[in-house]
Amino acid sequence: MKILILGAGKMGSFFVDLLCLEHETAVYDIDPKRLRFMYNTQRFTDISEIDAFAPELVINAVTLKYTIDVFQQVIPHLPKNCILSDIASVKTNLQEFYEKTGMPYVSTHPMFGPTFANLGQLSNENAIIITEGDFIGRIFFKDLYARLGLHVHEYTFDEHDKTVAYSLAIPFVSTFVFAAVMKHQDAPGTTFKRHMKIAKGVLGEDDTLLREILFNPRTGNQVSKIRSELKELLEIIDKKDEEGFNQYLTKIRKNIADA
């Protein structure tokens, strides 16, 4: 298959490496420095070069903020039967956009990133494939992710964003709170160092991704749950309520055990 990857960042480079030996691939990025070390793939910096390549599948791996903008730029250079695809963490407005194009599409979300995941060992990671969209496109990504050892789940666009609001917003917000109140430690303990590593990883993510996760329409409800739990815990602390504390530990340990 002829596959065009949009964006030569961390995830774009990952897909180039993954696909370039079994498919005819090309990567488009306006920054030529990002294309220097691409292996066995055509490298485009001029959008007009896409016309002659005539891809059958496009994987949009640019920063979330520019996903739709870049699609709009490249679509005039694509065959009408080319399958559009994205790997965006938040799918807000994407379904509506895809349907307006009149082109086949498939939307997926590898639930891992280069910050924490070992891209060479992904057997403990997950991927989501959106059920709406082109059948052939969904089969392609289902096979690709399965060969990586990923656990593949199928959700609708709406179900996906609900999942993201829970699985990303809660740890992101918790990390923000930790970073907001922390101060330098000359002799940090193990737990503190682990939290610090997580905080540095999360805050090293693209600002657009962090904003879109937090501005997901469903995130507010999840953050409200954190606020309620903090209020309950603070009351236990203020009252030095041992019985309440024991009950609270029992509750949260059960949550962890059931996860």
N, C-alpha and C positions, 0 to 999 in steps of 0.2 A: 504494500500500500504506500502511496505517496503522502507523507505526513509533514505538515508545516507546524513548527512550534513558534509561538509568538512570545518573545521575551527570553533573554539568555541569563536570567538570574539563577538563583539556587535551584528552584523547582524546574525552570525551563531547561537548565543544564542536565538535571536529573533525568528528565524525559528524553532528551537527546541521547544521552548515554544508554538509556534503557532500550531505545527503539532503533538506533542507527545501524545495527548489524543485521536486523531482520527486515527492515523497511527502507525505502528511499526517503531520506529525511532532509529537511531544510529548517533553518532557524533564522528568524527575522528579529533584529534589534537595532535601534537607531544609534547605539553606542558601539563602535567597532572594537573597542578594547575588550568588551565582554565576549566577543566572538573568537578571540585569539587562539584558544585552546580546544575548540570544538573538533571532535574526531569524526571522520567518515560521514560528514554531513555538509550540505551546501550552506553557505553563510550569506545572508542578505542584509544590507543596510539601506537599500533603496526599495521602497514599497513596490515600485514597478517591476522589480525582478520576480515578484510572486506570480505575475501573469504567465510567464513561460513555464514555471514549475507546475502550475495547475494541480494543486493538492486535492486529494480525495477526503482528507481529514485535517482539520485545524485544531490544535490544542492551545488555548489561550492561557498562558502562564504569567501574564504581566501582573503588576501590582493591582490589588482589588479595585482601587480608585479608578483605574483606567481600563478595566475589563471591557465595558461596553463601548467606550470611546475608540479603543483599538479595533474592536470588531467592526465598528462603523467605517473605520479607515480602510480596512483590508477587504471587506465584502465586495466592493466593486472590482477587485482583482481576483476573485475566486470563481470557479465554475458554479453554476446554480445548484448542482447536485452535491457539492462539497458539504461534508458534515461539520458543523460548528460544534466545538466543545469547550468547556471551561472547567477549572478546578477550584473555583472560588469558595472561600470559607463561608460567605453569606450569599444567599441566592436572591435577595430582595430585588425585584424588578427584572430579573433575568428571564423568567418564563414569558412575561409579556413581550420583552424585547425579541426573544427567539421567534415567537409566533408571528410577530410583525414582519420578520425577514422572509418568511415563506420558505426557508431552507431547512433541511434536516438538521437536528441538533441532539446532543447528549450532554448532560451535566453530571459531573462527579465531584467528589471531595475526598482526596486522600487525607485521612484524619491523622496526619503526622506532618512534621516539617523538619527542615534541616537543623533547627535550633537544638532539639532534644533527640530526635530519632536517629538511629544508626541506619543510614540508607542502604547499607549492605546486608542488614539483618532486620527484616520487617515482619517476621512471623507473629509478633505480638501486637502488631498494629492493625488498624481498621481502615476501611474505605467505604464510602457511601456512593451508590449509583442512584440517580433520580429516575423514578419509574416513568415519568412523562418523557417523551422524546423518541428518537429514532431507534428502532429495534436493532439494526445492524450495529449502530454506534454503541448501544448498551452491551451487546454481546462482545464487541471488541474490548471494551474496558473491563468487563467481567472476567474475560479470559486473561487479560494483561495483569490485573490485580491478583487473580488467583495464582498465577505463575510466580508472583512475588511472595506468595505465602500470606497475603493479607486476608483478614476476615472481611468478607464483602457483605454489605447490608443494602437493602433497597428501600428507599423512602420517597415519598412525594416531595415536591418543593416545600410545601408547608411543613411536613413532618421533619424535613431536614433542618429548617431554621429553628424549629422548636428544640430539636436535639442540640444544636449549636448553642442556643441560648443557655441551655443547662450545662453542657459539657465544657464549654469554653468560657462563658461569662463568669460562672462561679469561681473557677480557679484564677481567672484574670483579675477579678475584683478583689479577691482575697489577697492576691499578690500585691496589688496596688496599695491596699491598706497596710500590709507589712512594710512596704517600701516607704510609705508616707510617715510612719511613726518610728522607723528604725534610726539608730545612731551608731557611730563607729564603735566597734568592740576591739580592744587590744587582744583579748583572749577569748574569741568566740567558741561556743560549744558546737558539737557536731550538728545538732538540730538547727542551730542558727545558720551554720555554714551551708547546710542543705537548702534551707529557705532562701539564703542569699544567692545561691547558684540558680535556683528557679527564677528568682526575681530578675537577675541579670539576663537570663534567657528570654523571659517574657518581654522585658523592656527593651530588648534588642530587636524585637519584631518591628515590622514596618508600622508607622503611626496610623496609616490608613486602615490596616487590618485591625489594630486595637480599637480604633474609633468605630469601625463598622460592627465589630463584635458587640461593643457596648451600646451602640445605637440601634442594634437589632430591636424591632418593636417588642419582642418578647423578653428582652433582657431585664427590663424594669421589674417585672414580677419576681424574677430570680434574685435580684439585688434586695428587694423588699424582704424576702425570706431570710437573707443574711442579716439584715437589720433587726428582724424579730428575734433571731437566735442570739445576736449580740446583746440585745436588751434583756433577754431571759438570763443569759450568763452573767451579765453585770449585776443583776439583782441578786443572784446567788452569791457572787463575790462580796457585794456590799453587806449582805446579811450574814456572811460566813455560814451559810446554810449547808451543813454537811450532808444532811438527808437529801436535800435538793441536788447537791453536787453528785452524790452517788447515783441518783436517778438519771441525771443528765448524762453521766458517763455510760450508764447502761444503754441509754437511748442511742447515743452516737456510736458506741461499739457495735450495736445491732445494725445500724445503718451501714457501717463499714463491712460487717460480715455478710450482709445481704447484697452488697454492691457487686 
